[in-house]
Every structure is written in structure tokens, then in C-alpha cells.
Amino acid sequence: MRELRVCALYPELMNIYADRGNMLLLERRCRWREIGFELSSAGLDEPLDPDAADLYYIGGGQDRDQRLCAFDLAESKREALHAAVARGAVVLAVCGGYQLLGQSYQLGEESLPGAGLVDLWTVRADDINGKASGRLIGNVAIEVALDADGPPRVLAGFENHGGRTYLGSSTQPLGRVLRGFGNNGEDRLEGVKQGNVIGTYLHGPLLPKNVWFADWLIETALGLDGPLASLDDEFEQRAHAEALRAAGVAT
């Protein structure tokens, strides 16, 4: 039987806005299709096995907890995470976890290190020209094209972040903002997608509101050639439609 192996990084610290629900959703959709599901974790001061999972997940957290995770990730897990990505594993990072994918996160006088998986950097709102710019909060919808030959789809969720993330010139966003703020409230871009590395500010949690995206993650992580068996997603489609309406996007 096929099995999806998922490793959650810092699940006790990086789990704001019910981000742990993303893991529950993946498990259920695998079980319903008779696909095995194994969930492991790697916390502070614990080693990360680059061969132990098909999908590595990092949720969001408070600044204090994110600081602890940033230094642990850079000092003890960075090399393993790079090795996992090099062999084709998927990385999904949400909000605080997303900010840790890049080069750095500037917090006042302190610069938190990033994993360096993608070319991006984040600064706090009140570090921009020395002025407090406020948090970016609200329902959000973005248009994404995960496959080059596939039609665009819409992801919906909730964002609440004081950081402003900027992508390098050659770095691709996850999507284009339809409603909401996105990475920085300026360029109308949201998230990042570089190969199988995906970062986003969408909380809520993300996957229960966008099960088509959850299925894409499962297919990609397992390296499947074809689509997964279909499920009765009437309830899930209603949840997606409601998330779109909350963001002000017509269904």
C-alpha cells in the first residue's frame, strides 16, 4: 500500500490559527483513499532525517517561538532540509514557517537566520523606514497556477502578519492576489513556489478550505503520474465557496 510520510517541524511551537488542522486534513484524505499516512515530528534540538518524509511542514508561530525555531533550523536542520528538497521532497510552510524559508527575518536590531531554500527576505512592518505600518489582516484569495499546463485555481484563507516579505528577482510567487494583502501589501504577490518548496501566508487553516490543493500536495509528494481517486467533496466545496465569499470573490 502506498504511504504518505509527513514530518512536522516544531509542531508544538509553530501551530497558530489551527495550522495543525492541515495535517489532519492530509491524513483523512489519504485514509479515505486507502493510502497509508505516517506523521512524525522534529522539534527543538531534535535531528531532521532528510530521507524520512515525502512532505515537510512548518506552521506559523509567535515571534518568541519563531526566534527559537529560526536558530534551531539554521544550526541543526538546514542541511538536512536542503538534502530533502534536492531529492524531491515537498516543503509546505505557512506564515512564520514561510518566513523561515528565506535568507533572513529582520526583527528590530536582530536578524533571524533563514533556511535559505528560496531567495526571499522579511522585515517587520515597523522596521520599514522606521515607521509602524501595521499588520496585514483579513480574508484573502489568490490565483495560482501550480502546473504549467493546467488552468489557474483559487486559494482562499486568512492572513495576519506583521512581516513584509519580498522575493528575489528570479523567485516566483505562489500566486497573484485577488483580494487581501499578500506578501507585503505592495506588489500584489502572495507566497512563493520554487520547485516543490511552497510558502504562503494563508492560515485558517489552509488545506480544509482548499482540498484541491491538499490533493495536489499528496500527488506531488508521492510522485504520482495521475490524479488521485475522487472523493465526495460536497462539504469541502461548500467550505471553499464560503472562504471565497468571505474574501469577496464571486464563486
ChimeraX commands (.cxc) that place a marker at each C-alpha (Angstrom):
marker #1 position 0.00,0.00,0.00 radius 0.5
marker #1 position 1.22,3.48,-0.81 radius 0.5
marker #1 position 2.05,5.66,2.16 radius 0.5
marker #1 position 2.46,9.40,2.57 radius 0.5
marker #1 position 5.16,10.23,5.09 radius 0.5
marker #1 position 4.85,13.70,6.61 radius 0.5
marker #1 position 7.24,15.38,9.04 radius 0.5
marker #1 position 6.00,18.41,11.00 radius 0.5
marker #1 position 8.75,20.76,12.13 radius 0.5
marker #1 position 8.26,22.34,15.55 radius 0.5
marker #1 position 4.58,21.31,15.85 radius 0.5
marker #1 position 4.29,22.46,19.47 radius 0.5
marker #1 position 5.65,25.94,18.78 radius 0.5
marker #1 position 4.57,26.65,15.20 radius 0.5
marker #1 position 0.84,25.99,15.37 radius 0.5
marker #1 position -1.01,29.30,15.43 radius 0.5
marker #1 position -4.51,29.74,13.92 radius 0.5
marker #1 position -5.13,25.96,13.96 radius 0.5
marker #1 position -2.40,25.25,11.41 radius 0.5
marker #1 position -2.25,21.70,12.81 radius 0.5
marker #1 position -5.57,21.14,11.03 radius 0.5
marker #1 position -3.61,20.94,7.79 radius 0.5
marker #1 position -2.05,17.68,8.94 radius 0.5
marker #1 position -5.42,16.25,9.99 radius 0.5
marker #1 position -6.86,17.04,6.57 radius 0.5
marker #1 position -3.99,15.32,4.76 radius 0.5
marker #1 position -4.39,12.24,6.96 radius 0.5
marker #1 position -8.13,11.98,6.35 radius 0.5
marker #1 position -7.87,12.36,2.59 radius 0.5
marker #1 position -5.18,9.69,2.47 radius 0.5
marker #1 position -7.14,7.28,4.70 radius 0.5
marker #1 position -10.31,7.71,2.66 radius 0.5
marker #1 position -8.34,6.60,-0.39 radius 0.5
marker #1 position -6.64,3.71,1.45 radius 0.5
marker #1 position -3.29,5.47,1.28 radius 0.5
marker #1 position -1.17,4.99,4.36 radius 0.5
marker #1 position -0.24,8.04,6.39 radius 0.5
marker #1 position 2.71,8.44,8.75 radius 0.5
marker #1 position 3.21,11.63,10.75 radius 0.5
marker #1 position 6.50,12.29,12.50 radius 0.5
marker #1 position 7.92,15.44,14.05 radius 0.5
marker #1 position 11.20,17.24,14.62 radius 0.5
marker #1 position 11.30,19.79,17.43 radius 0.5
marker #1 position 13.97,21.92,19.01 radius 0.5
marker #1 position 17.32,20.13,19.39 radius 0.5
marker #1 position 15.98,17.08,17.52 radius 0.5
marker #1 position 17.67,15.85,14.34 radius 0.5
marker #1 position 15.91,16.03,10.98 radius 0.5
marker #1 position 16.15,12.98,8.74 radius 0.5
marker #1 position 16.26,14.13,5.09 radius 0.5
marker #1 position 15.03,10.73,3.87 radius 0.5
marker #1 position 12.25,10.13,6.40 radius 0.5
marker #1 position 9.40,12.07,4.78 radius 0.5
marker #1 position 7.80,12.90,1.46 radius 0.5
marker #1 position 6.43,16.19,2.77 radius 0.5
marker #1 position 7.91,18.52,5.39 radius 0.5
marker #1 position 5.57,21.01,7.03 radius 0.5
marker #1 position 6.19,24.17,9.10 radius 0.5
marker #1 position 3.30,26.17,10.53 radius 0.5
marker #1 position 3.11,29.68,11.94 radius 0.5
marker #1 position 4.02,30.91,15.40 radius 0.5
marker #1 position 4.56,33.90,17.67 radius 0.5
marker #1 position 7.76,35.93,17.31 radius 0.5
marker #1 position 9.26,34.47,20.50 radius 0.5
marker #1 position 8.73,30.88,19.36 radius 0.5
marker #1 position 9.71,31.67,15.79 radius 0.5
marker #1 position 13.02,33.05,17.02 radius 0.5
marker #1 position 13.83,29.77,18.79 radius 0.5
marker #1 position 12.91,27.78,15.69 radius 0.5
marker #1 position 14.87,30.06,13.36 radius 0.5
marker #1 position 18.17,29.47,15.13 radius 0.5
marker #1 position 17.50,25.75,15.57 radius 0.5
marker #1 position 16.60,25.39,11.90 radius 0.5
marker #1 position 19.71,27.24,10.76 radius 0.5
marker #1 position 22.07,25.45,13.13 radius 0.5
marker #1 position 20.81,21.86,13.15 radius 0.5
marker #1 position 18.28,21.23,10.37 radius 0.5
marker #1 position 19.19,23.43,7.42 radius 0.5
marker #1 position 21.50,20.94,5.72 radius 0.5
marker #1 position 19.03,18.07,6.10 radius 0.5
marker #1 position 16.14,20.15,4.75 radius 0.5
marker #1 position 18.18,21.13,1.71 radius 0.5
marker #1 position 19.01,17.46,1.13 radius 0.5
marker #1 position 15.34,16.52,1.37 radius 0.5
marker #1 position 14.39,19.15,-1.23 radius 0.5
marker #1 position 17.23,18.03,-3.50 radius 0.5
marker #1 position 15.81,14.51,-3.63 radius 0.5
marker #1 position 12.33,15.81,-4.49 radius 0.5
marker #1 position 10.53,16.09,-1.15 radius 0.5
marker #1 position 7.78,18.70,-0.83 radius 0.5
marker #1 position 8.03,21.53,1.70 radius 0.5
marker #1 position 4.91,23.43,2.76 radius 0.5
marker #1 position 5.43,26.40,5.08 radius 0.5
marker #1 position 2.75,28.72,6.44 radius 0.5
marker #1 position 3.22,32.30,7.72 radius 0.5
marker #1 position 6.04,32.16,10.29 radius 0.5
marker #1 position 7.28,28.96,8.69 radius 0.5
marker #1 position 7.16,30.66,5.30 radius 0.5
marker #1 position 9.32,33.50,6.59 radius 0.5
marker #1 position 11.93,30.96,7.72 radius 0.5
marker #1 position 12.34,29.57,4.19 radius 0.5
marker #1 position 14.28,32.59,3.01 radius 0.5
marker #1 position 17.50,34.38,3.79 radius 0.5
marker #1 position 16.55,36.34,6.90 radius 0.5
marker #1 position 13.80,37.89,9.00 radius 0.5
marker #1 position 14.67,41.30,10.42 radius 0.5
marker #1 position 13.23,41.86,13.91 radius 0.5
marker #1 position 14.31,45.28,15.11 radius 0.5
marker #1 position 18.04,45.16,15.73 radius 0.5
marker #1 position 18.14,41.38,15.36 radius 0.5
marker #1 position 18.25,39.43,12.12 radius 0.5
marker #1 position 16.88,35.91,12.38 radius 0.5
marker #1 position 18.53,33.42,10.02 radius 0.5
marker #1 position 16.51,31.58,7.39 radius 0.5
marker #1 position 16.86,28.14,5.87 radius 0.5
marker #1 position 18.00,29.63,2.56 radius 0.5
marker #1 position 15.78,27.36,0.48 radius 0.5
marker #1 position 14.48,30.28,-1.58 radius 0.5
marker #1 position 15.62,33.83,-2.31 radius 0.5
marker #1 position 13.37,35.97,-0.14 radius 0.5
marker #1 position 13.66,38.11,2.96 radius 0.5
marker #1 position 11.25,39.51,5.53 radius 0.5
marker #1 position 11.23,42.66,7.63 radius 0.5
marker #1 position 8.83,43.74,10.35 radius 0.5
marker #1 position 6.35,46.44,9.41 radius 0.5
marker #1 position 7.77,48.85,11.96 radius 0.5
marker #1 position 11.27,48.39,10.56 radius 0.5
marker #1 position 10.30,49.91,7.19 radius 0.5
marker #1 position 11.73,53.45,7.15 radius 0.5
marker #1 position 11.36,53.44,10.92 radius 0.5
marker #1 position 7.59,53.77,10.68 radius 0.5
marker #1 position 4.92,51.49,12.12 radius 0.5
marker #1 position 2.87,50.28,9.15 radius 0.5
marker #1 position 0.52,47.93,11.00 radius 0.5
marker #1 position -0.37,44.32,10.45 radius 0.5
marker #1 position -1.85,42.86,7.27 radius 0.5
marker #1 position -5.02,41.15,8.44 radius 0.5
marker #1 position -8.09,39.75,6.73 radius 0.5
marker #1 position -9.56,37.19,4.39 radius 0.5
marker #1 position -7.51,36.64,1.27 radius 0.5
marker #1 position -7.85,34.92,-2.10 radius 0.5
marker #1 position -5.08,34.32,-4.60 radius 0.5
marker #1 position -4.98,32.93,-8.13 radius 0.5
marker #1 position -2.38,30.19,-8.60 radius 0.5
marker #1 position -1.16,28.02,-11.46 radius 0.5
marker #1 position 0.63,25.06,-9.89 radius 0.5
marker #1 position 1.11,23.21,-13.17 radius 0.5
marker #1 position 2.38,24.93,-16.29 radius 0.5
marker #1 position -0.22,23.25,-18.49 radius 0.5
marker #1 position -3.12,23.45,-16.06 radius 0.5
marker #1 position -5.77,26.14,-15.58 radius 0.5
marker #1 position -5.40,28.68,-12.77 radius 0.5
marker #1 position -7.16,27.91,-9.49 radius 0.5
marker #1 position -8.01,30.00,-6.44 radius 0.5
marker #1 position -6.73,29.51,-2.90 radius 0.5
marker #1 position -8.66,31.19,-0.08 radius 0.5
marker #1 position -7.70,31.69,3.55 radius 0.5
marker #1 position -6.88,34.21,6.25 radius 0.5
marker #1 position -3.76,36.30,6.74 radius 0.5
marker #1 position -2.45,38.06,9.84 radius 0.5
marker #1 position 1.19,39.07,9.70 radius 0.5
marker #1 position 3.32,42.00,10.74 radius 0.5
marker #1 position 6.15,40.92,8.45 radius 0.5
marker #1 position 6.65,42.15,4.91 radius 0.5
marker #1 position 8.17,39.53,2.62 radius 0.5
marker #1 position 9.99,40.40,-0.59 radius 0.5
marker #1 position 11.02,37.95,-3.31 radius 0.5
marker #1 position 14.30,37.98,-5.19 radius 0.5
marker #1 position 14.18,38.98,-8.85 radius 0.5
marker #1 position 14.26,35.39,-10.09 radius 0.5
marker #1 position 11.94,33.96,-7.42 radius 0.5
marker #1 position 8.39,33.02,-8.38 radius 0.5
marker #1 position 5.36,33.77,-6.18 radius 0.5
marker #1 position 2.81,31.13,-5.34 radius 0.5
marker #1 position 0.07,33.32,-6.76 radius 0.5
marker #1 position -1.43,36.68,-7.60 radius 0.5
marker #1 position -3.57,38.46,-5.01 radius 0.5
marker #1 position -7.25,38.79,-5.92 radius 0.5
marker #1 position -8.33,40.06,-2.50 radius 0.5
marker #1 position -6.22,40.80,0.54 radius 0.5
marker #1 position -2.64,41.95,1.01 radius 0.5
marker #1 position -0.28,39.06,0.21 radius 0.5
marker #1 position 3.45,39.14,0.83 radius 0.5
marker #1 position 3.83,42.83,1.58 radius 0.5
marker #1 position 0.68,44.72,0.60 radius 0.5
marker #1 position 2.54,46.38,-2.27 radius 0.5
marker #1 position 3.30,44.13,-5.22 radius 0.5
marker #1 position 0.07,42.03,-5.20 radius 0.5
marker #1 position 2.07,38.81,-4.98 radius 0.5
marker #1 position 1.49,36.06,-2.42 radius 0.5
marker #1 position 3.70,33.27,-1.21 radius 0.5
marker #1 position 6.49,31.55,-3.05 radius 0.5
marker #1 position 6.82,28.43,-5.18 radius 0.5
marker #1 position 10.21,27.13,-6.17 radius 0.5
marker #1 position 10.04,23.56,-7.40 radius 0.5
marker #1 position 8.40,21.60,-4.60 radius 0.5
marker #1 position 9.05,24.30,-1.99 radius 0.5
marker #1 position 5.89,26.28,-1.21 radius 0.5
marker #1 position 5.39,29.09,1.28 radius 0.5
marker #1 position 2.26,31.13,1.96 radius 0.5
marker #1 position 0.72,33.49,4.49 radius 0.5
marker #1 position -2.69,31.76,4.25 radius 0.5
marker #1 position -3.89,30.45,7.60 radius 0.5
marker #1 position -7.29,29.39,8.63 radius 0.5
marker #1 position -6.15,26.56,8.31 radius 0.5
marker #1 position -5.29,26.48,4.61 radius 0.5
marker #1 position -5.98,22.92,3.44 radius 0.5
marker #1 position -9.52,22.28,4.78 radius 0.5
marker #1 position -10.64,25.34,2.80 radius 0.5
marker #1 position -8.78,24.22,-0.33 radius 0.5
marker #1 position -8.89,20.43,-0.61 radius 0.5
marker #1 position -7.91,20.51,-4.27 radius 0.5
marker #1 position -4.58,21.96,-3.11 radius 0.5
marker #1 position -4.25,19.27,-0.45 radius 0.5
marker #1 position -4.72,16.63,-3.15 radius 0.5
marker #1 position -2.09,18.31,-5.32 radius 0.5
marker #1 position 0.35,18.12,-2.41 radius 0.5
marker #1 position -0.39,14.42,-1.89 radius 0.5
marker #1 position 0.02,13.64,-5.60 radius 0.5
marker #1 position 3.27,15.61,-5.82 radius 0.5
marker #1 position 4.77,14.23,-2.63 radius 0.5
marker #1 position 4.00,10.66,-3.69 radius 0.5
marker #1 position 5.23,11.26,-7.23 radius 0.5
marker #1 position 2.00,10.02,-8.79 radius 0.5
marker #1 position 1.60,10.13,-12.57 radius 0.5
marker #1 position -2.16,10.54,-12.48 radius 0.5
marker #1 position -4.80,12.16,-10.30 radius 0.5
marker #1 position -5.98,10.69,-7.03 radius 0.5
marker #1 position -9.27,8.84,-6.83 radius 0.5
marker #1 position -12.11,11.32,-6.49 radius 0.5
marker #1 position -13.97,11.79,-3.20 radius 0.5
marker #1 position -17.39,13.11,-2.31 radius 0.5
marker #1 position -16.30,16.68,-1.61 radius 0.5
marker #1 position -19.67,18.41,-1.38 radius 0.5
marker #1 position -18.99,19.64,2.15 radius 0.5
marker #1 position -15.41,20.64,1.32 radius 0.5
marker #1 position -16.54,22.53,-1.78 radius 0.5
marker #1 position -19.03,24.46,0.32 radius 0.5
marker #1 position -16.23,25.37,2.75 radius 0.5
marker #1 position -14.14,26.60,-0.18 radius 0.5
marker #1 position -17.03,28.64,-1.56 radius 0.5
marker #1 position -17.63,30.21,1.84 radius 0.5
marker #1 position -13.94,31.14,2.14 radius 0.5
marker #1 position -14.11,32.79,-1.27 radius 0.5
marker #1 position -17.23,34.73,-0.28 radius 0.5
marker #1 position -15.54,35.87,2.94 radius 0.5
marker #1 position -12.70,37.24,0.82 radius 0.5
marker #1 position -15.14,38.99,-1.52 radius 0.5
marker #1 position -14.52,36.76,-4.52 radius 0.5
marker #1 position -17.51,35.59,-6.53 radius 0.5
marker #1 position -17.98,31.82,-6.84 radius 0.5
marker link #1:1,2 radius 0.2
marker link #1:2,3 radius 0.2
marker link #1:3,4 radius 0.2
marker link #1:4,5 radius 0.2
marker link #1:5,6 radius 0.2
marker link #1:6,7 radius 0.2
marker link #1:7,8 radius 0.2
marker link #1:8,9 radius 0.2
marker link #1:9,10 radius 0.2
marker link #1:10,11 radius 0.2
marker link #1:11,12 radius 0.2
marker link #1:12,13 radius 0.2
marker link #1:13,14 radius 0.2
marker link #1:14,15 radius 0.2
marker link #1:15,16 radius 0.2
marker link #1:16,17 radius 0.2
marker link #1:17,18 radius 0.2
marker link #1:18,19 radius 0.2
marker link #1:19,20 radius 0.2
marker link #1:20,21 radius 0.2
marker link #1:21,22 radius 0.2
marker link #1:22,23 radius 0.2
marker link #1:23,24 radius 0.2
marker link #1:24,25 radius 0.2
marker link #1:25,26 radius 0.2
marker link #1:26,27 radius 0.2
marker link #1:27,28 radius 0.2
marker link #1:28,29 radius 0.2
marker link #1:29,30 radius 0.2
marker link #1:30,31 radius 0.2
marker link #1:31,32 radius 0.2
marker link #1:32,33 radius 0.2
marker link #1:33,34 radius 0.2
marker link #1:34,35 radius 0.2
marker link #1:35,36 radius 0.2
marker link #1:36,37 radius 0.2
marker link #1:37,38 radius 0.2
marker link #1:38,39 radius 0.2
marker link #1:39,40 radius 0.2
marker link #1:40,41 radius 0.2
marker link #1:41,42 radius 0.2
marker link #1:42,43 radius 0.2
marker link #1:43,44 radius 0.2
marker link #1:44,45 radius 0.2
marker link #1:45,46 radius 0.2
marker link #1:46,47 radius 0.2
marker link #1:47,48 radius 0.2
marker link #1:48,49 radius 0.2
marker link #1:49,50 radius 0.2
marker link #1:50,51 radius 0.2
marker link #1:51,52 radius 0.2
marker link #1:52,53 radius 0.2
marker link #1:53,54 radius 0.2
marker link #1:54,55 radius 0.2
marker link #1:55,56 radius 0.2
marker link #1:56,57 radius 0.2
marker link #1:57,58 radius 0.2
marker link #1:58,59 radius 0.2
marker link #1:59,60 radius 0.2
marker link #1:60,61 radius 0.2
marker link #1:61,62 radius 0.2
marker link #1:62,63 radius 0.2
marker link #1:63,64 radius 0.2
marker link #1:64,65 radius 0.2
marker link #1:65,66 radius 0.2
marker link #1:66,67 radius 0.2
marker link #1:67,68 radius 0.2
marker link #1:68,69 radius 0.2
marker link #1:69,70 radius 0.2
marker link #1:70,71 radius 0.2
marker link #1:71,72 radius 0.2
marker link #1:72,73 radius 0.2
marker link #1:73,74 radius 0.2
marker link #1:74,75 radius 0.2
marker link #1:75,76 radius 0.2
marker link #1:76,77 radius 0.2
marker link #1:77,78 radius 0.2
marker link #1:78,79 radius 0.2
marker link #1:79,80 radius 0.2
marker link #1:80,81 radius 0.2
marker link #1:81,82 radius 0.2
marker link #1:82,83 radius 0.2
marker link #1:83,84 radius 0.2
marker link #1:84,85 radius 0.2
marker link #1:85,86 radius 0.2
marker link #1:86,87 radius 0.2
marker link #1:87,88 radius 0.2
marker link #1:88,89 radius 0.2
marker link #1:89,90 radius 0.2
marker link #1:90,91 radius 0.2
marker link #1:91,92 radius 0.2
marker link #1:92,93 radius 0.2
marker link #1:93,94 radius 0.2
marker link #1:94,95 radius 0.2
marker link #1:95,96 radius 0.2
marker link #1:96,97 radius 0.2
marker link #1:97,98 radius 0.2
marker link #1:98,99 radius 0.2
marker link #1:99,100 radius 0.2
marker link #1:100,101 radius 0.2
marker link #1:101,102 radius 0.2
marker link #1:102,103 radius 0.2
marker link #1:103,104 radius 0.2
marker link #1:104,105 radius 0.2
marker link #1:105,106 radius 0.2
marker link #1:106,107 radius 0.2
marker link #1:107,108 radius 0.2
marker link #1:108,109 radius 0.2
marker link #1:109,110 radius 0.2
marker link #1:110,111 radius 0.2
marker link #1:111,112 radius 0.2
marker link #1:112,113 radius 0.2
marker link #1:113,114 radius 0.2
marker link #1:114,115 radius 0.2
marker link #1:115,116 radius 0.2
marker link #1:116,117 radius 0.2
marker link #1:117,118 radius 0.2
marker link #1:118,119 radius 0.2
marker link #1:119,120 radius 0.2
marker link #1:120,121 radius 0.2
marker link #1:121,122 radius 0.2
marker link #1:122,123 radius 0.2
marker link #1:123,124 radius 0.2
marker link #1:124,125 radius 0.2
marker link #1:125,126 radius 0.2
marker link #1:126,127 radius 0.2
marker link #1:127,128 radius 0.2
marker link #1:128,129 radius 0.2
marker link #1:129,130 radius 0.2
marker link #1:130,131 radius 0.2
marker link #1:131,132 radius 0.2
marker link #1:132,133 radius 0.2
marker link #1:133,134 radius 0.2
marker link #1:134,135 radius 0.2
marker link #1:135,136 radius 0.2
marker link #1:136,137 radius 0.2
marker link #1:137,138 radius 0.2
marker link #1:138,139 radius 0.2
marker link #1:139,140 radius 0.2
marker link #1:140,141 radius 0.2
marker link #1:141,142 radius 0.2
marker link #1:142,143 radius 0.2
marker link #1:143,144 radius 0.2
marker link #1:144,145 radius 0.2
marker link #1:145,146 radius 0.2
marker link #1:146,147 radius 0.2
marker link #1:147,148 radius 0.2
marker link #1:148,149 radius 0.2
marker link #1:149,150 radius 0.2
marker link #1:150,151 radius 0.2
marker link #1:151,152 radius 0.2
marker link #1:152,153 radius 0.2
marker link #1:153,154 radius 0.2
marker link #1:154,155 radius 0.2
marker link #1:155,156 radius 0.2
marker link #1:156,157 radius 0.2
marker link #1:157,158 radius 0.2
marker link #1:158,159 radius 0.2
marker link #1:159,160 radius 0.2
marker link #1:160,161 radius 0.2
marker link #1:161,162 radius 0.2
marker link #1:162,163 radius 0.2
marker link #1:163,164 radius 0.2
marker link #1:164,165 radius 0.2
marker link #1:165,166 radius 0.2
marker link #1:166,167 radius 0.2
marker link #1:167,168 radius 0.2
marker link #1:168,169 radius 0.2
marker link #1:169,170 radius 0.2
marker link #1:170,171 radius 0.2
marker link #1:171,172 radius 0.2
marker link #1:172,173 radius 0.2
marker link #1:173,174 radius 0.2
marker link #1:174,175 radius 0.2
marker link #1:175,176 radius 0.2
marker link #1:176,177 radius 0.2
marker link #1:177,178 radius 0.2
marker link #1:178,179 radius 0.2
marker link #1:179,180 radius 0.2
marker link #1:180,181 radius 0.2
marker link #1:181,182 radius 0.2
marker link #1:182,183 radius 0.2
marker link #1:183,184 radius 0.2
marker link #1:184,185 radius 0.2
marker link #1:185,186 radius 0.2
marker link #1:186,187 radius 0.2
marker link #1:187,188 radius 0.2
marker link #1:188,189 radius 0.2
marker link #1:189,190 radius 0.2
marker link #1:190,191 radius 0.2
marker link #1:191,192 radius 0.2
marker link #1:192,193 radius 0.2
marker link #1:193,194 radius 0.2
marker link #1:194,195 radius 0.2
marker link #1:195,196 radius 0.2
marker link #1:196,197 radius 0.2
marker link #1:197,198 radius 0.2
marker link #1:198,199 radius 0.2
marker link #1:199,200 radius 0.2
marker link #1:200,201 radius 0.2
marker link #1:201,202 radius 0.2
marker link #1:202,203 radius 0.2
marker link #1:203,204 radius 0.2
marker link #1:204,205 radius 0.2
marker link #1:205,206 radius 0.2
marker link #1:206,207 radius 0.2
marker link #1:207,208 radius 0.2
marker link #1:208,209 radius 0.2
marker link #1:209,210 radius 0.2
marker link #1:210,211 radius 0.2
marker link #1:211,212 radius 0.2
marker link #1:212,213 radius 0.2
marker link #1:213,214 radius 0.2
marker link #1:214,215 radius 0.2
marker link #1:215,216 radius 0.2
marker link #1:216,217 radius 0.2
marker link #1:217,218 radius 0.2
marker link #1:218,219 radius 0.2
marker link #1:219,220 radius 0.2
marker link #1:220,221 radius 0.2
marker link #1:221,222 radius 0.2
marker link #1:222,223 radius 0.2
marker link #1:223,224 radius 0.2
marker link #1:224,225 radius 0.2
marker link #1:225,226 radius 0.2
marker link #1:226,227 radius 0.2
marker link #1:227,228 radius 0.2
marker link #1:228,229 radius 0.2
marker link #1:229,230 radius 0.2
marker link #1:230,231 radius 0.2
marker link #1:231,232 radius 0.2
marker link #1:232,233 radius 0.2
marker link #1:233,234 radius 0.2
marker link #1:234,235 radius 0.2
marker link #1:235,236 radius 0.2
marker link #1:236,237 radius 0.2
marker link #1:237,238 radius 0.2
marker link #1:238,239 radius 0.2
marker link #1:239,240 radius 0.2
marker link #1:240,241 radius 0.2
marker link #1:241,242 radius 0.2
marker link #1:242,243 radius 0.2
marker link #1:243,244 radius 0.2
marker link #1:244,245 radius 0.2
marker link #1:245,246 radius 0.2
marker link #1:246,247 radius 0.2
marker link #1:247,248 radius 0.2
marker link #1:248,249 radius 0.2
marker link #1:249,250 radius 0.2
marker link #1:250,251 radius 0.2
view
